[in-house]
Amino acid sequence: METLTYVLLLFGALAGGFVSGLAGFGTALMALGIWLYVLPPSLAVPLVLICSVIAQTSTLPSMWKSFDLSLVWPFLIGGLIGVPLGTMMVASADPKVFKLSVGVLILIFSSALYLNKRPLAVKFGGRIADGAIGFAGGILGGLAGLSGPLPILWANIRGWNKHERRGIFQLFNFTVLAAALVLQTASGLVAFKVVWLAAVAFPGTLIGAWAGARVYHALNDKHFGDVVLGLLFLSGLTLVWNSIGAI
């Protein structure tokens, strides 16, 4: 492996781990843009799944007591049902249309939530609606590793506080992405080389996640919300740009 590949692999792991430790999601958002310069998608995507699970596992002990598990379980049940459906759709979905549609949706909602100055606390649908959002997020996670955007937007609309939102982001993404990784591995989509790449990226992921978690604990509710919406906007912008560039 060339020196540049090692450097970018570690840098991507550090950046992805930091964002995951800070916000509870976003490993793919930061790492993929770096790793795809030196790795093909067939290696970069499962590597993101592995590093996401590693980063979120490493920060769980320091976050666990602040999570409200009663809010999380509807998302988890819906997400686990949706993951296999998303995985089965991989062969038939049009990636350009998919990226453009999801990207535009994220841009609209993240911008609207940021510009809205009144706190939201929508109660519509209760836990059934939460489960439906989790189901949709599970489909997107199995299809393209995009498990986070819909539950994250929904948690902001619900008006939950920093710790409540973080519990949903982290536990939902951890569960859905771990399930997607298991399904991809069982389907023979994860090459053995990915294990070696994950071992190289492991230290950067852990250090980044630790640093991100330290920053998370220092943020108040408003600043945490701004960080999350900013990352969502960047995610949507990246998806739209990639879909237009692929046309």
ZAMARGU-4260 file (C-alpha; in steps of 0.2 Angstrom, whole numbers, plus 5000, padded with zeros to 4 digits):
<rodrens>
0) 5000/5000/5000 | 5007/5017/4995 | 5011/5030/5008 | 4998/5042/5001 | 4985/5028/5003
5) 4990/5026/5021 | 4989/5044/5025 | 4972/5047/5017 | 4965/5031/5025 | 4971/5037/5043
10) 4965/5055/5039 | 4948/5049/5033 | 4946/5038/5049 | 4951/5052/5060 | 4938/5064/5052
15) 4924/5052/5051 | 4928/5046/5069 | 4927/5064/5075 | 4911/5068/5067 | 4903/5052/5073
20) 4909/5056/5091 | 4903/5073/5090 | 4885/5071/5082 | 4882/5052/5083 | 4882/5050/5064
25) 4892/5056/5049 | 4906/5044/5047 | 4901/5041/5029 | 4899/5060/5026 | 4917/5064/5031
30) 4927/5048/5027 | 4919/5043/5010 | 4924/5059/5002 | 4942/5056/5007 | 4943/5037/5005
35) 4936/5037/4987 | 4952/5046/4981 | 4962/5030/4985 | 4949/5016/4986 | 4935/5009/4975
40) 4917/5010/4982 | 4917/4991/4984 | 4930/4993/4998 | 4926/5011/5004 | 4908/5007/5008
45) 4910/4992/5019 | 4925/5000/5027 | 4913/5015/5032 | 4901/5003/5039 | 4915/4995/5050
50) 4922/5011/5056 | 4905/5018/5060 | 4901/5003/5071 | 4918/5005/5079 | 4917/5024/5082
55) 4899/5022/5090 | 4904/5007/5101 | 4919/5017/5108 | 4908/5032/5113 | 4893/5022/5120
60) 4900/5020/5138 | 4901/5039/5141 | 4884/5042/5133 | 4873/5028/5139 | 4867/5035/5155
65) 4860/5051/5146 | 4850/5041/5133 | 4831/5039/5135 | 4829/5022/5128 | 4810/5023/5128
70) 4811/5035/5114 | 4823/5024/5104 | 4815/5007/5103 | 4801/5012/5089 | 4815/5018/5078
75) 4825/5002/5081 | 4811/4990/5077 | 4806/5000/5061 | 4824/5001/5056 | 4828/4983/5058
80) 4812/4978/5047 | 4818/4991/5034 | 4836/4986/5032 | 4833/4969/5022 | 4821/4978/5010
85) 4834/4992/5007 | 4847/4978/5004 | 4836/4969/4991 | 4833/4986/4982 | 4851/4989/4978
90) 4850/4980/4962 | 4835/4989/4955 | 4837/5007/4962 | 4843/5021/4950 | 4857/5028/4960
95) 4857/5045/4952 | 4838/5048/4955 | 4840/5041/4972 | 4854/5053/4977 | 4846/5068/4970
100) 4829/5065/4978 | 4836/5062/4995 | 4848/5076/4994 | 4835/5089/4989 | 4824/5082/5003
105) 4838/5085/5016 | 4843/5102/5010 | 4825/5108/5011 | 4821/5102/5028 | 4838/5106/5036
110) 4837/5124/5029 | 4819/5126/5035 | 4823/5119/5052 | 4838/5131/5054 | 4829/5146/5048
115) 4814/5142/5060 | 4816/5153/5076 | 4802/5145/5085 | 4806/5128/5095 | 4796/5114/5087
120) 4788/5100/5097 | 4777/5090/5085 | 4768/5076/5093 | 4759/5069/5078 | 4758/5050/5076
125) 4767/5046/5092 | 4777/5030/5092 | 4769/5023/5077 | 4776/5038/5067 | 4793/5036/5075
130) 4793/5018/5070 | 4788/5023/5052 | 4802/5035/5051 | 4814/5022/5058 | 4807/5010/5044
135) 4811/5022/5031 | 4828/5026/5038 | 4832/5007/5038 | 4827/5005/5020 | 4839/5020/5016
140) 4853/5012/5027 | 4851/4995/5018 | 4851/5003/5001 | 4865/5016/5003 | 4871/5018/5021
145) 4860/5033/5023 | 4851/5027/5039 | 4853/5044/5048 | 4845/5059/5039 | 4827/5055/5041
150) 4827/5050/5060 | 4839/5065/5063 | 4827/5077/5054 | 4812/5069/5063 | 4821/5071/5080
155) 4823/5090/5077 | 4805/5091/5072 | 4800/5082/5088 | 4809/5095/5098 | 4819/5083/5109
160) 4834/5089/5119 | 4852/5086/5115 | 4854/5070/5124 | 4837/5063/5118 | 4842/5067/5100
165) 4860/5060/5102 | 4853/5043/5109 | 4842/5041/5094 | 4856/5046/5082 | 4869/5035/5089
170) 4859/5019/5094 | 4848/5019/5078 | 4863/5021/5066 | 4874/5009/5076 | 4860/4996/5075
175) 4855/4999/5057 | 4873/5000/5050 | 4878/4984/5060 | 4864/4975/5053 | 4868/4981/5035
180) 4886/4976/5038 | 4881/4958/5043 | 4869/4957/5028 | 4883/4962/5016 | 4895/4951/5024
185) 4883/4936/5023 | 4880/4940/5005 | 4899/4940/5001 | 4900/4958/4997 | 4914/4962/5010
190) 4931/4957/5003 | 4944/4951/5015 | 4955/4966/5011 | 4942/4977/5020 | 4947/4968/5036
195) 4965/4974/5033 | 4960/4992/5029 | 4949/4992/5045 | 4964/4987/5055 | 4974/5001/5048
200) 4960/5014/5051 | 4956/5008/5068 | 4967/5020/5078 | 4962/5035/5068 | 4943/5030/5071
205) 4946/5028/5090 | 4956/5044/5092 | 4943/5054/5082 | 4928/5047/5091 | 4936/5051/5108
210) 4940/5069/5103 | 4922/5072/5095 | 4914/5065/5111 | 4924/5078/5121 | 4917/5092/5111
215) 4899/5085/5111 | 4899/5086/5130 | 4905/5104/5130 | 4890/5109/5118 | 4873/5116/5124
220) 4857/5111/5116 | 4857/5125/5103 | 4875/5123/5097 | 4872/5104/5096 | 4857/5107/5085
225) 4866/5119/5074 | 4880/5107/5072 | 4868/5093/5067 | 4859/5104/5055 | 4875/5110/5047
230) 4881/5092/5044 | 4864/5087/5037 | 4865/5102/5025 | 4882/5097/5020 | 4876/5079/5017
235) 4862/5084/5006 | 4873/5096/4996 | 4886/5082/4993 | 4872/5070/4987 | 4865/5083/4975
240) 4882/5087/4968 | 4887/5069/4966 | 4870/5065/4957 | 4872/5080/4945 | 4890/5076/4942
245) 4885/5058/4938 | 4873/5063/4924
</rodrens>
